[in-house]
Amino acid sequence: MSTLTNETSRPPVAPRGSPALKITCGPLLRYVGMRDKAPDVWRGTIMICTEDMSSDLSVTPFLKIESSNGFQNTLEAQNILSEQGISFWRWKIEIPMTNEEQELHYRINEEAAAASFFVPALEQSMNVVFHSCNGFSLGVDPSEFNGSLWTDVIKEHERAHYHVMLGGGDQIYCDSVKQYTEHFKEWCEAEHGRKDEIKWTPEMKDELHRYYLYHYMGWFGAGFWRGPKGSTQQSKLPLAFASIPMINIFDDHDIIDGFGSYPEKTMAGDVFGGIGRVAYKYYMLFQNQTLVDIDGGPRENLTDEVEDPSWVMGAKIGPYIKNHSRSIYARLGKSIAFHGLDCRTERKIDQIISRESYQLNFDRLEKELAASKGEIKHLLLMIGVPMAYPRLVWLERLLTSPILAPVRYLSRRKIVASGLVNEFDGRVEILDDLDDHWCAKRHKKERNALVERIFLLAQKYSVRITILSGDVHLAGIGRFFTKSHNPTKHHKVTVPVINDHRNVLNVISSAIVNTPPPDTMADFLNKRNKVHHFDLRTDENMVAIFPCDVDGSRRNNNRLLPRRNWCSIIELDNLQKFDPNAARIGENRRPGPMGSDFHTTGTYTSHMGGGSKSQNAGKKIDKLYTEPIQDELPIEALPSSLSLAIRVEIDPSQPSGDANPYEILIPELQLRPSSGLSSKHGSKA
């Protein structure tokens, strides 16, 4: 039988606390909500996993928590699951909010060292981390990356006090399930025509449960990962998970590459459906600290808590995972709301979310925005795959063309180009990624309808909506906006950003761990970038936010930056308290490098996109190009504006994990009385 990589190779863990617990994963912090069940209470959960044979469980694990303003509590854990010698222990936390930010310190079973996290003041908006693609693909050599951007997250957290961390999908890469199993690996390696003969068996189910359990404990618990080309330990990852409360949605790699985007015959098979259900169970356990039913078991053993106000349950059971989709709503302090759309549970090759589930999600958003009576100025809408991104429809057409049929056949037979097709259905490998995208032919109509609803929601409630996405392993910002028009020959009218409900940014921050594509790939995508005409009133393009690379050298491609990155989102009113480079109220600032927070030595870095080495490494840069691009209109800074900074890794060969910030200001929406409620659809994009 194949060896489970993280079961046998992950670093040893010593028991700690009194009574002593062998904690194999955690503590993991999760943010649930505020201003929902009670107006002045912060709600969250904390979870650990213990190895039962090496833990003293004579006393139920307990947690002591105290705040900087005198709040104290001791809580007994709830055992939400015990299996395979591992127990999951969860604490529900409720913190009374005050007029001051609080630092909460907590210990489990009288540990010597306390962990801590921050809860915002009652009238404060949260400081936000957004990240995606938190892991390596199978073919990556992790030794090419000596640094970790989680080090940068922790350093920034020390000064910014992040209150919540949004995971936009692929918080863990589970593609190694194809290698570190026996029965499922046999199914993957079987010829395409034989796959139907291999059935979903108890042995396959058991090995997949074991794989996902230990894979999660290795990565979430120790930051440990092993692949065919080596291993890595990201020690700051579990520290971040213990220090910044998380909210997560999931994407395909949290299950297996491409799940949901293969043809119906593949997806509906017993084996593929089985792996989806098992992966979903552990996604809900580790990323949402919630036990769900995947086998029709007795409901008294579940902690799915569908009544919790954070969940927005889908209208129908997903076709393959066989559970309701779970989108997530949460208030992020006074002026910001968050909504994470579950774009995976109901996904099929021709559908991302059902019409009925869209309605439930927008009903919830309308209810929350109406109840806030204008207090919510910003809505962060998290959708795993970008919506405003260079088009690849032409490539989709090419790869499905009959012209390539002979090559696909020979590749399936491993005669030529054996890596061209995937193991699951014999289609070209990259097609699942193309079918995942919102602009794929099958999803274009659904995408346009969703964007239209976003515009109408923004206009109806005068709320600025910003889309957060990952998936594509590079940094960029897509943008929808109202078209300029020419009422007279010599006069052009442009709607100011602050008054434009169609000005919706799609922030793309990916990947915090995985390798970026080469510069040549980003440049190729940039050549596909142009102004698209979404409808009669709306255009879309990419923001020119990258005039220079992280070392200050000039970039010709100023819209897409293929470097590892993560995103910091902080309201200006908060940012000004600790960052002297924060925009002053009334200042007009263009998107680009964030002033004195952007550090460069004046020499070229040693690495470029995709881990490739720079031939200019160490050479002096003749001129720094850190000034914003003048074609981008300046945006006025308001107290409620969000400073959104994509922090891009400077040099992955250096263990310091330093990053440079590229900032764009996102103002609140102030509608003019004359803005109409309709935008007739006539999409040409």
N, C-alpha and C positions, 0 to 999 in steps of 0.2 A: 504493500500500500504506500502511496505517496506520503511524504512527510509534510505535515502542516507547518508552514514556515514560521508563523508567529507563536505556535504552541511550543516549539522546541528551541527556537533561537532567540526569543526576546530576552532582554536583560532580567536577571533574577530580582525578586522583590522580597524585602525582609518585613516580617510583621512589625507593626508599630501601634502605639497607643496602649491604654490600660482600661479594660482587658485588651490584649494584643489582637489586632486584625491584620491578616495578610490581604492588603488592598491591591487587587490586580488592575483596577481601573478607577480613576477618580481621585478626588472629588470632581464631578462635572456640575457646573452651574447652568441653570436654565431660567430664563426670564419668561414669565407667564402673562403678567398684565398689571395695570393700575387703572384707577378711575373706572373700574367696572363693577366688582362686587361691593366695593366701598369706595367713597370718594378720595380717601387719603391713605390708602394702603397699597404698598408694593407687594406683588405676589411672585414667588418663584419656587423652584425646587432644587435640591442638591441630591446627587446620586453617587453611590460607590458600588463596586463589585468586590466581593471577597471570595477567596479560596477557602472553602469551608473546613477542609481537613487541617489547615494550618492556622485557623483563626479560633480564638476563644469566644464562642457565642453563648456562653452561660448567661450573659446579660445581653439583651437586645442592643445593638449599636445605638449610641446616642450622640447628639450634637449640641454643643454649647455655642451660642451666638450672642455677640454684644456689639453695640454701636458706639460711636464716638460721643453720642449725646446721652448715654446712660441706659439705653434699652438693653435688656438681657432676657435670654430665654434658653431653656434646655428642652430638647425635643427628642422623642424616641422614633427610631426609623420604622418605616413600613417595609416589610419584605414583599416585593411585588412579583418576584419569581426566583425559584431555585431550580437549577438544572445543571447537569454535567459537572457537579461538584462546585458550582459557582452560584452565589446568591447576589441578587440585586436589591440594594437597600436605598430607599428614597425618603427624603424629608420634605414636607411642604413648609415653605417659609412665608410668613406674612410680617412685613415691617411697617410700623406706623411712620408715615412720611412727615417731615417737619419743614420749617422754613429755611433750613440749612441742608446742604449736601452732607450725607453721612457715610463714614467708612465702617463697614461691618466686618468684624473679625470672627472666625468660626474655627472650632476644633472638633474632631471626631474622636470619641473615646479618650479624652484627655491627652491628645497628642501634644508633644512639647512645642512644636512650631504651629502657629496659627496661619491659616490662609485668610485673605480678605477680598472684599469687593466694595464697589461704591453704589449708593442709591441716591438719585438726584433729589434736590429740594422740590417741594410740592409745586412751586411755580416755575420750575426750571425744565427746559427741554433736554433730552438725553444726548450725550456725546456717543457717537455711533462708529463702530468698526463694521465694514462690509468686506467679505472675502469670498473666494470660490476656488474650486480646483485644488483642494488641499491634499495633494498626494501625487505620487509618480505613476506614470504609465509604465507598462511592463517592459518596454524596450529602452527605458532611460537608464543611463549609468549614473547613479547618485553621487559618485565620487567627483563628478564635474561641478558639483555645487557644494562648496565648503561652508557657505553661509546659509542663514535661514532668515526669512523675513519675519518669522515669529519673534526673533530677537528685536527687530524694529518695532513690532507691535507692543512688546513689553516695555521697551524704552519710551515709546510715545505714551503708553498708558500711565507711566510714572508721573508725567506732567499733565496729561489731558484728563485722566480719570474717566476712562470709557465706562459707560453704564450698560451697554448692550453690544452684542456681537452678532451680526447677521450672516449666516452661512447660506450662500446662494446656490448650493448644489455641488455634488462631488466633494463632500467633506471627507470622504474616504474613497480610495480606488480599490475596487474588489475584482478587477479583471484577473488577478492571479488565481481566482477560483478555478480557472481552466487548467492550472498547473498543479495546484496543491490539493487535489482530490483524486480519487481513483475512478469512481463510477461516472461522475459528471465529466471528468476528463475523457473517459472512453467515449461518451456521447459526442463530445466536441470533436474528437479525432475521427469519428466514424464517417464514412463516405456519405455524401449528401442524401443519396437514395436509401441508405440504411438507417438513418436517424429515427424514422418512425417505428422501427423494430425494437428500439431500446426504450423501455418503459420507466416511468417514475416509480421507484421502489423504496421501501423503508430504509434500505441501506444507503441509497443516494440521498434521501431526505436527512438521515442522521449525519452523514458526512458534511452536508451543506450547513446544517445547524452548527456543527463543530467548527467548520471553517469560519463562518461569519462571527461567531462568538469570539474566537481567539484572534481573528484578524482585527476586530474592533478593540479588544483589550490591548493588543500590541500597539496599535496606532493612537487611539484615544488615551490609552493608559500610560504609554511610555514614549510615544512619538517614534516607534520602531517600525521599520518596513524593510522587507527583503524582496528583491526581484532577481531575475536571471543574471543581471550584470553587477550585483552588489547589494549592500544594505546601507541604511542610514538610521540615525537616531536624532530626531528633532526635539531636543530636551525642553525647549521653551513652549512647545505646543501644549503639553498637559498643564504647564503653569498658566498659560492663557486660559485654558478651559476651566481652571480652578479660580480664576481671578476676574473674568468678564462674563456675565451671564449671556447665554446664547439663545438665539432663535434660528431654526434651520428649516429649509425646504430641501427636497432631494432631487437628484438628476440621475442620468443613466448609470454612471460609474458607481454610485452608491449601491447599485444592484449588480449590473454587468454592462459592459459597453453596448450601447445602442438599444437597450431594453425599451420596448414600446414603439420602435421605429422600423421593425422588420415586418414583412408581409404577414397577413393573417394566418396563413398555414403554419408559419414558424412560431408566431407568438401564441397561437391557440394550442400548441402541443403540450402534452403533460409535463415534459421536462422543463420547458421554458417557463410555463406558468408556475411550476413548483419552485424554481429558483427565485422567481419574482416574489412569491409569497414569503419564502424564508428570509430573503433580503429585507423585505418590508417590515417583518417582525423585528429585526435587529436595528433597522433604521429608527423605528418608533421607540425601541428600548434605549438605545444609546444617544440618539439625537433629540428625542422628545420625552424621554423618561416615562414612557407610557407603554403598557402591555396591551396588545391587540390580539384578537382571535384570528388565526389563520387556518384553523382545523375544525371549526364548529364545536369547540370545547364548552364546558359549563361557564356561564357568564359570571357566576360569583367569583371566579378566579381572575377576572379581568380588571384592569384599571384604566379602561379606555376613556372614561369621563367625557362622554360626548356632550354632557351638559355644561362643561367648562366654557365660559364666554370667549376664550381664546380661539376655539375651534370653529371653523365654518365647514360643516360637513357637506360633501357632495350629494347630489340628488339621487344617484344610483350607484350600484356596486360596479367597481372597475372591471373591465373585461378579462383581465389576466391575473391581477393581484387579488381579486375577489374581496376587496374591501372598499368602503366609501373613501373618496378622496378627502383629504384634510388640508384645507387652506387655513392660514393663521392670521388673525387680527390682533394687534396690540397697540396700545397708546404708548408712545415713546416720550413721555413728559408732556409739558403744557401745550406746545405748538406743533408737535409732529405725531403723525399716526403711521402705522406700518401695516401692510397687508402682503403676506406671502402666498402666492397662488400655487396650488399643487398642480403642476403641469405634467405629472408622470403617472399617477394612479389610473386615470381614465384614458391615457394616451393610446391611440391606435395609429396605424400608418396614415389614416386619413382624418384623424381627430386628435386634438390636444386636450380640450375640455369640452364636456357636453354643454349644449345650449341651456339645459335646465340648471346645471351647476354654475354657469356664468351668472344666471339670474339670481341665484342664492347669494353669490359673492357680492354682486352689485347692490342687492337689497341690503345686505349687511353694511356695506360702505355708506350707502345713503342714510341708513339709520344712524350710524355713528357721526357722520358729518352734520346731519341735521341737529342731533342732540348737543353737539359741541357749540352750536350757536356762533360759529365763526372763530372759535378759539383755535381750532386746528388750521394752521397755515400751510402745512406741507404734508403730503401723503407720499410715503416711500412704497412703491409697488414692486415687489421682488418677483421676477420671472426668470428662471434659470438660463434660458437661451436668448440672446439678443434679438430685439424686434427691428431696430434701426441699424443696419449693418450692410456692407457691400454685398451685392447680389451674386449668387453662384448658380442661378437657374440654368445657364448655358452648360455648366459642367454636369449638372444633374441629367440634362438631355443627352449629353455625349455618353455618359457612363451607362445609360439604359438603352442606348441605340443598338439596333440589330447589327450594326457594323462591328461592334465589339464582341458579339456572341461567340465566335470561334476562340478568341483569346480567353474569355471567361471559362469556356469549356476546358481548354488546355490547362488553365490555372487550377481548376478544381481537381484535375487529374495530376497536378503537381508536375506537369511536363514543362511549362514555362511560367514565369512570374507567379510562383506559388503563394506569395503574400498579397496578390492582387485581390483575392476574394476572401470573405470571412468564413469562419468555421460553421456558422449556424444555418445558412441557407444558400451559400454559394454565390451570393451577389457580390459586386465589387465592394471592397472593404470600406471605402469612404462614404458609400451611399447612405448608411445609417446616420452619419453625421449630417449629410445634406438633407435627409428627410426629417431630421430633428429641427431644422431651422424654420422659423416662421414664414420666410419668403419662399419656402419650397412650394412647388406647384400645388400640392395637395392641401397646404395650410394657408395659402395666400388669402383666400376669402375670409377664413376665420380670423386671421391676423388683422385684416382691415376693419372687420366689424368690432374687434376688441379695441383697436386704436380709436375708432369713432366714439365708442362708449366712454373711453378715458377722456376725450375732449369734452363731451357733454357733461360728465361728472365734474370736471374741473370748472367748467363754466357755471353750472347750476349752483355750486357751493363756494365758488371763488377760492378754490384750493389749488395750490401748485402741486402737480403730480410729477414725480421723478421715478423712472423705471430703473431698477437695479438688475444687472445680468452678469453672467460669467461665461463659462463653457469654452471660449475660443482661444484661451491662452495668450492673450495680449490685452493691452490697455487702449481704450478709445471711448469716445462719447458720441453717440448718435443723437440726432436732434430733429424733431418735428417743429414746424413754425408756420405762422400765417404768411402767405405769399405777399411780397411787395406788389403794389399795383400803381399804375400810371394814369391818374385821372386826367392829366393834361400832358402834352408832348414833352414839356420841360420840367415836370414835377413828379417825383417818385415818392410814394407814401409807404413807409415801413411801420408796422405796429411795434411799439416798444416792448421789450421782453416783459417788463413788469405788468403790462396790460394784455398780454397775449395768452389766452387760455390754451391755445394750440402749441405754445412753446413748452414742449415736453422733452426732457433729456432722457436718453437711454444710456446710463453710465455702465460701461463694460470694464470690470475689474477682474482679471484672470491672467495667470494663476498665481496664488500665493506660494505654492510649492512646485507644481509641475513645470516642466521645461517649456519655454516659449518656442514658437516657430522661428526659422531663420529670417533675417531681414529681407531676403529675396521674396519670401512668401508674403510678408506684410506689404512689401512694395507692390507685389502682384495684386493683392486685394485692393490696395489703394488706387491702382489704375482702374479698378472696377467701380470706384467711388465716383459719384456724380450727384447733382441735385435731382432727386426723384420727385415726381409730381404725384403726391398721395391722392389728392382729390382736387376739386376746382379751387379750393381756398388754401390748401395746405401743401407745403413742400417738405422734403426731408433731406438731410445731408449729415456729414460728420463734422464735428467741431475741430478746428485747427488749433489744438492745445499744445502740440509738441514742436515748438520751433527749434529745439535742440535736444540732443540725447542727454543721458544722465551725467555725462562728463562735460557738458556745455558745448560740444561740437555741433555744427549745423546739421539739420536733418532736412532732406528733400521731402520725405514723407512725414508731414506734420499732423497727421490724423490718426495713425495707428502706430503704437510703440510695442514691439515684441520683446518685452522684458518681464520678469516676474514682478508682481505688484499686489498691493491691497489698497483699500480706500478708507479714508477718514472723513466723517461727516459731522460737522460741529456748527451749531448756530453761532453767528457772529457775537452775540451778546455773551456767550460762554467763552469763545475763543479769545476775545480781547482781555480776559482776566489772566491769561498765562502766556500768550504768544504776542510779542511786540510787533510781529510782522502781520498781524491780523489787519484786514482792511478797516479804515476809519469810516464811521458813519457819514454817508454823503459822498465818499470817494467813488470814482468810476474806475473799475478795474477790468482789464481784458483777461480771458483765459490764458494760462501759461504757467511757467515756472514761478514758484511762490517766493519771490524776492529773496531776502537774506536767509530764509529757511532752506534755500536751494544751494547746496555746497558743491564746489568743484575745485580740484587742485590745478586746473589748467592743463592737464595732460590726459591723453586718451586712456580709457580703461582697457583692461586686457581681454574683456569678453564682449561679444555682440549677441544678437538674438540666437536662440537655439543652442546656446553653449559653445558656439564657434569662437575661435580666438581672433582677436583683432591684430592685423599686421602693424597697426600704428601704436600698439600698447607702449605706454611710457613716454611717447613723443609729446612735445609741447604743442598745444593747440594755438594756432596763430590768432584766432579771434573767437571770443565766446559769443554765443547767440542766445542768451537767456532772456532777451526782451520778447514780450508777447508779439504775436503776428497782428499787424495793424488792420488787416482785413476783417478781423473779428471785432464786433461792436463792443464797446465797454459796457459794463453792467454796474449800476449804482448799488452801493452797499447800504443795506437797511439793518436795523437791530435784529429783525427776524429772518434775515437772509441766512442761508446755509453756505458755509465754506466747505466745498467738497474737494478734497485733495486726493488724487491718485498718487500713492507713494510707490515709486518705482526703484527696484534694486539697482544699486550703483555698480557692484562688481560681485558676481556669484562666487568668484575664486577667493574672496576675502571672508573670514569667519565672522566679521563684525556685523554683517547683515544690514549695513547702512542703506538708506533709500532717500531719494530726492522727490519732493512733492510738486505736482502740477495741479494748479487750483482753478476752479471755476466757481463763481458766485451764483447761487440760485435764489432769486428774490421771491418773496411772497407774491401772490397774484392779486392785483388790484384792477378789477374790471372797470372798463368805461361803460357808461349807460348805453352807448350805442351798439355794443357788440351783440350780434344776432345769435340766436340759440341754435340755429341750424347750420350744418355744413354739408351740403348736398354731395353725395358720393359719386365720384366719376374717376375712380382710381386709374392712373396710368403707370403706377410704379412697377 
